[in-house]
Amino acid sequence: MTPHRQVYIYLLLVSLILGFLSPIHVYPVQGSDALYYQSGDSAEFLDANTGQKNTYIAAPQGVGIDILSINQKGSLSLVTRVVSQGQPFSAAYVMDNNTRVLVVAAGQYLESYSLEDPRHPVRTRVIELPGYYFYHVSRVASAPDQVVVSSTRGVEVRLVHDFSLLATISREPSWASSWGTYNNIAVVTQTKALRAQGNGVNTTWRDMSKTTFMTVPYATSQFGYYPVSNGIIRMNEEGVIKTYTPRTHQGYAVTGSPDTNFVYLVNGWGVITLNKDLGYVRSRALSGSGMWAAGIQRVSVGGTPYLVVFNGKGIRTLDESLNIRSTWVAPEVTFVKERTMSSVSLASGVQITGTGLYPGDDAIVRVDGVTQGQGVVSDIGTLSLFLPGVKGKLIEVTCPRTKFSYQTTFR
């Protein structure tokens, strides 16, 4: 087990023991470090600029969210990077008034980003609720404008448009949940593997308090599949369970699709294909420095299915025979999340610097109310502008997508 993963598991267990009273702090807020991927979501939608449909992966990496495209050969390429206001753990592609939106569970915050232009996500909404720490968000199969959210306050269904509460599924602190067809929901709580209906009634559960770790489940119309400390369990609506225990024991996440007869389990070591009766089919090790298979998604690109494995310091794509098709390795970057802007007077002008801004945002410069030009925020959220000959004048720098402006005057 990698040291990074050991720290992650230890902190999660401490949070479980304390009854989710304290948030999990896994990632550096600022400084230089390799990004770390453990979950994500995928969707196919139109790029308004090119007029083409593309499949996009949203991958939270601790300090932000990477948006990547995946082509028909299974290769990944970075589209853009967004710096989150919080500490993002999970993301889900959903809809809001016919517009594609990305909702992010980011610790203290629940965020949404408009993706009319996938290369320039625009944050449209952020909420912070007393006593809430948001761990996981997933789409509602029967309602594309809703999300199911797991947090320290339980499992709730919320409307994407304004994050208003629609229903409460469970009030027990929850790490993750999955909404399947026919409104069947698989939920991982502090002590239970839970099956529920969308209205929060007719629940079936099994006591899992003796397990040491549970993460992201998967729901079908008949079963809930739950990754647990001894592998994976399948539970029907009567609470009857079946278990599969791999050699490495630990299960982290499981996924599948209504159009396949298989489910896919990641267990740190790699990925395991099982039939839906939990019979072993095949497996693939995904070793490498800093690699630890913790999350998985099944995607379709032009009708070709791929598995996307969120593998610690990288992301791997595999075909359904578990042949590796591509590997994306996270670059080492420096993020400064605190939103600041400052200026320094130099002999020939004024130097403006900023941090914590939206990557790719415009920085519009006005001098005495007249627009003089603009700069561009870097892909790690920083800004650096030199403005000559502006002393004694009112300088204003506005970043519209960040919704942040700064004024200064030097005599």
N, C-alpha and C positions, 0 to 999 in steps of 0.2 A: 504494500500500500504506500502511495506517495505521501511524503510529509504534509503537503498541502491538504490532501484528502483526510489524513489523520486529524489535522487541526479542525477541518470542517465537521467531521463526524463528532469529535469531542464537543465542539461548541453546540451542535444540534442536540446532543444528549443532555448537556447541561441545561439547555432551554427546555427540553421536555421534563427533566426532573424538577425544574423550578415552576412548572405549570405555565410555561410561556410568559412568565412575568417579565423576562428580559429579552430584547431583540438579539438575533444572531448576528454577530459582526465577523464576516469572513474575509472581506476584501479590503485592500488599502483604499482610503479615500483620496489620498494624493500621494505623489511620489512616483518613482519609476518601477514598473513591475510588468510581468507578462500578464495579459488578460486571462480570465479563467471561465470557461464555458461549462454549464451544467444542465441547461435546459433550453427550449426554444419552441417556435411554432412556424408553420409554413402556410402559404396561400398563393393562389394564382390570381393575378389581377392585371388590369390594363395600366401601362405606363402612358400617361397623357402626352408626354413629349414625343415618344416614338410611335405611339399608336399600336404597339405590340403588347400581347399578353406575355408576362413572364412569371416564373415561380420565385417567390422571395422567402428567405429564411430570416426570422427575427431571433437573434441570439443574445440574451442578456449576458454581460460578462463582468458584473460586479460593480462597475462604476458607470456603465452606460449600456447601450444596446447596439449591436452591430446588425445592419441590414445587408444581407448577402443575396445574390442571385445564384440559381442553380440551373445549368443548361441541360440539354437532352443527353449529354454524355456523363452527367453527374458531377461536373466540375463546378466549384464554388468561386465566386469573385465578390469582393467587397464593393457595395454600392455606396453606403454612407455609414457614419457612426454618430450616434446621439449621446450626449452626456445627460444622464438622468438627474433629476433633483434629489432622488433618494438612493437606495442601494438595491438595484433591480435583481430579482430572483427569477421572475417568470414573465412571459408575455403571451398575448393571444391576439390573432387577427380577427376582427369582428366588423360589423357595419354600424353606421350612424347616419340615418337619413340618406341612404344609398351611397354613402362615401365610405371607402375602406379606412378603417381606423385600427391602430395598434394600442391595446390596453396593457399596461405594465404594472405588475405588483412590485413595488419598490420600497419595501420596509415601511417606513412611516407614511409613505405616500401611495396613492393609487393614481396613475397618470394615464392620459390618452394622447395619441399623436395622430393627426390627420396625414394620410398618405396619398393625397391627390397627386402629388409628385413624389414617388418613392425615394428619389435622390435628395429631397429636401423635406423631411418630416417636420411638421409644425405641431408643437405642443398646444393642445386645445383645452385641456382641463387637468387640474390637480386637486385632490382632496387630501386632507389630513384630519383624521378623526381621533378624539381622545380615547386612549386604551387600545387602539388598533395598531397591529404591525402586520403588514400584508406580505404573505409568503407566496401565494400561487393564484393564478387566474387562468381560466379556460373558457372556451366558448360554450354556449348553450345550443345543443344540436337542433332543437326545434324553434329557436328564436335567434336569428343572427344579430339582433340589436341588444342582446343581453349577455352578461358574463356571470360565471359562478366564481366566487372569490373565497379563498381560504386565508384565515388570519387568526390572530390571538383571540378574536371574538367569535370564532366558529366559521360556518360555511353559509354564505349568503348569495342570493341572486340579485344582481343590480342592473339597472338600465344603463346602457352605454352612454346615452346622450347627456345625462347629468349625474350619473352614479347614484341615483335614488334607489332606496331599498325596495325590492319587490317581494322577496320571500326569504325566510330563514330555514335552512335545511338542518343545521345542527348548531348548538350553542357551545359545544366543546371545542377548545382550541384545535385548529386543523392545519396540517402541513400542506395537503394538496387534495384535489378532487378532479374527477373526470365525468363529463356528462355524455352518456351514450344515447342510442336511439330509444324511442318510446319513453323518454324522460327518466330513464334509469341512471342513477348517479352512484359512482363509486367514490367513497370518501376515506381519507386517512386522517384520523384524529389522534389526539394524544394517547389514547388507550385502546382504540377500536378500529377494526376494519368494518366499515359501514356501507350498507346499500340503502338507498332512499329513492323516493319519487320527487319530482320537481316541486311539489307543494309541501314537501317536508314530512309527509306522513308515510305509513306503510313501510317503516324502516326495519331492516334486519341487520344485526350486527354480531360480531364475534369479539370476545375479549382478546386483545393483542398486547396487553400491558407487560407480558413477559418477554416480548421481543425487544431488541435493542435499537432497531432502526426501521423506519418506514418512510417511503417517499412518494413517488408519483404513480397512481393507479391508472387502470384503463377499464372503461365500462362498455359492455355490449348490451343487446336487448335481453339476454338471458343471464349473464354473469358479470361479476366484478372481479378483476384480476389485480392483486395487491403484491407489490414487491416488499418482502419482509427480510428479517435478519437471517432466516434460513432458506431464502430463495424467493419463491413466489407461491401464493395461494390463489385458488379460484373459489368464489363463493356464489351460490345460487340464491334465489329469493327466500328459500327456507333456512338459509344460514348453513347449509351443508358445504363443507370445504373439501378441496383436494389440493395436495401440495406437491411441488417439484423442488428438489434440493440439488443445485449444481455443486460441483466439487469445491468451488470457492464460496459457497453458501450465500453471501450477501446479495440481495437484490436492491437496485436503486430506482429503476423506472421500467415501465412496461407500456407497449403501444401495440396497435393493430389497425385493422380497417374492416368495415363491413364487407368489402369485396375480396377479402382473402380469408383463408382457413387457418391462418397462423397468428400467433402473438410473438412479440420480440422483447426479450428481457436484456437489460444491461446490468452488469454486476461488477463494475470496476475493471475486472480483467478483460472483458470484451462483451460480445453480444451473442445471445443464444436464441435460436429459432425453435419454437414449440408449436405443436398443433393446439387447437383450442381446448383439447382434452388434456393438455399439459404433457403430451408425449414428446420426447426429444426428437428433433429433426437434424439440426446441425449447429455448429458454433464457430466463432472466429475470435482469436485473440487480437487485441488492439493495443499492443504494447508500445512503449516509447517513453522517452524522458518527459516527465510531467504529464503524461497521458493517463487518464482515469475515466473510464466510460461511465457517466453518471446520468445522462439523459438521452432520449431517442424519440425521433419522429419518423413516420412513414409518409412519404410525399409522392405525388405523381407529376411527372414533367412530360407534357405532351403524350400522356398515356403510358409512359414508362415509369414503373415504380422504383423508388430508391429509399434506402434507410439513411437518415441523417443522425449521426451519433455525436453528441456533445461530450467531448472527450478531454476535459481538463484544459490544457493549454492549446488545444486544437479542436477542429471539427472534421469528422470523416464521413464520406458518403460511400455506401455499399449498395450493390445490387441485391436482389432477393436471394441469390445464391451465396451471399456474404462475401463476394469478391470486392476488394477495396477499389473504388473508382477514383477517388481524389482525397487529398488531405489539405486542409487549411490550417496553418499554424499561426497562432496569434502573435502579432508583433509586440515588442516591448515598447510601451509608450508611457508618457508622463501625463497624468490627468491632474488638474487642479479644479476641484468641484466648487470651491467657494466663489461666488459671483462678485467680481471686483472690477473697477476701472480706475485708473490713476494717471497722472500726468507729471512730467518733469520738464522744467524750462531749460533749454540748451541755448548755446550762443546764437544759433541761426534759426531756431524754431522751437516747437513743442513736441515731445515724445509722448504718445498715448499708448498705454498697455492695458489689457483686460484679460480676465480669466473667468472660467465657468460659464461661457457663452455657448450658444448653439453652434456646433460645427457646420460650416458652410453658410452661416448667416451673413447678410450684408451688414456693413458698418458704414452708415450714411453720415457724412461729415458736413455740417453747416457752420459757416463763419459769419457772425452778425446776421443770422437768419437766412443767409443765401447758401444753397447747396453748392459745395465745392468739389465733391467727388465721393468715392466710397472705397472701403477696403473689404476684405473677406476674412471671416473668422476661420482659424485653422481647424483641421480635423480632430484636434484634441481640445477645442473650445477656447483657444487663446487668440489674442489680437495684439498686433503691434503696428502703430502708425506713426510716421514722422510728418509733421505739418510745418513747413517753412513759412516765415513771414507772417505769423498770426499773432504776435505779441500785442497786447493791448486790445484784442478783439474777443468777443464772446464765442467760444468754441463749443459746439454741441455734437456729440456722437450718439447715434441712435441705431440699435440693433432690433429690427422690427419683429423677427421671429422669437427672439429672446424676450421681447417686450421690456427692454432695458435701455435707458438713456443716461448720458453723463454730460455735465456742463462744467466749464472752467474758464477762467480769464487770467492771463499772466500780464503783468505790467512791466 
